[in-house]
């Protein structure tokens, strides 16, 4: 079992930056692929970015590529999402998620709100 807690959301003007952080419980954090998803009002949840167990590989949705950076610290059980050049369309609840090497994302945080004003 992994418990995830997000932090760092808030209100920011377009063009600004925010850094989200997710802290995981347990001693097996380094065994999980970690990801960020988001859900905008009235829309389905969508993938934002992921990072493999070692941190050596990262993947991004086209909509955030070049603006967002995902990173992890296995010693601290954290995964961060640095968000730059934010746009109003980035407004959403952002969720941290974890999955084993094989399988679906089955551990989720409670979400943190990000609002980007124009």
C-alpha positions in Angstrom: 0.0 0.0 0.0 1.1 3.5 -0.8 -0.6 6.7 0.6 0.0 9.9 -1.4 -0.5 13.5 -0.3 -0.2 16.4 -2.7 0.7 20.0 -1.9 1.6 23.2 -3.6 -1.5 24.1 -5.6 -2.9 27.6 -5.6 -3.8 30.6 -7.7 -1.4 32.0 -10.2 -1.5 34.4 -13.2 -1.0 33.2 -16.7 2.7 32.9 -17.5 3.6 32.2 -13.9 4.9 29.1 -12.2 3.9 26.6 -9.5 5.6 23.6 -8.0 3.5 20.7 -6.9 4.8 18.1 -4.5 3.6 14.6 -3.7 4.8 12.7 -0.6 4.4 9.0 -0.3 4.2 6.8 2.7 5.9 3.4 2.9 9.3 2.0 2.3 8.7 0.8 -1.3 8.3 4.2 -3.0 11.3 3.5 -5.3 9.5 0.5 -6.8 6.6 2.6 -8.2 6.3 4.5 -11.4 4.8 7.8 -10.4 2.6 10.2 -12.4 0.6 13.3 -12.3 -2.9 13.5 -13.8 -5.3 16.4 -13.8 -9.0 16.9 -14.1 -10.5 20.2 -15.3 -14.1 21.2 -14.5 -16.5 19.2 -16.7 -13.7 17.2 -18.3 -12.3 13.7 -17.8 -9.1 13.1 -15.9 -6.1 13.2 -18.2 -2.5 12.2 -18.0 0.1 15.0 -17.5 3.5 13.4 -16.8 5.1 10.2 -15.4 8.5 9.2 -14.2 9.9 5.6 -13.9 11.3 4.1 -10.7 14.9 5.3 -11.1 13.9 8.7 -12.4 15.9 8.0 -15.6 12.8 8.2 -17.9 10.0 10.7 -18.0 7.0 11.1 -20.2 4.7 14.1 -20.9 1.4 14.9 -22.4 1.9 17.0 -25.6 0.0 19.9 -23.9 2.6 20.3 -21.2 5.8 19.3 -23.0 8.5 21.9 -22.6 6.6 23.7 -19.8 6.3 21.1 -17.1 9.0 19.0 -15.5 8.5 15.9 -13.3 11.2 14.7 -10.9 11.5 12.4 -7.9 13.6 11.9 -4.9 13.5 8.3 -3.8 15.4 9.1 -0.5 12.6 11.5 0.5 9.7 9.6 -1.1 8.6 12.6 -3.1 7.7 13.4 -6.7 7.4 16.9 -7.9 5.9 18.7 -10.8 7.4 22.0 -11.8 4.9 23.9 -13.9 6.2 27.0 -15.9 4.5 29.3 -18.4 1.1 28.3 -17.0 -2.0 28.9 -19.1 -5.6 29.2 -18.1 -6.3 25.8 -19.7 -3.9 24.3 -17.1 -6.6 25.0 -14.4 -7.5 21.7 -12.9 -7.3 19.5 -9.8 -3.9 17.8 -10.0 -3.5 14.2 -8.7 -0.5 12.2 -7.9 -0.6 8.5 -8.7 1.5 5.4 -8.3 1.6 2.1 -10.0 3.8 -1.0 -9.9 6.1 -1.6 -12.9 3.4 -3.7 -14.5 -0.2 -2.6 -14.0 -2.5 0.4 -13.8 -2.3 3.4 -11.5 -4.2 2.1 -8.5 -2.9 4.5 -5.8 -4.1 8.1 -5.8 -3.8 11.2 -3.8 -6.7 13.5 -2.8 -5.7 16.1 -5.3 -4.6 19.7 -5.2 -6.3 22.6 -7.0 -4.4 24.8 -9.5 -6.1 27.9 -10.9 -4.5 30.0 -13.6 -6.1 33.4 -14.2 -5.9 35.2 -17.5 
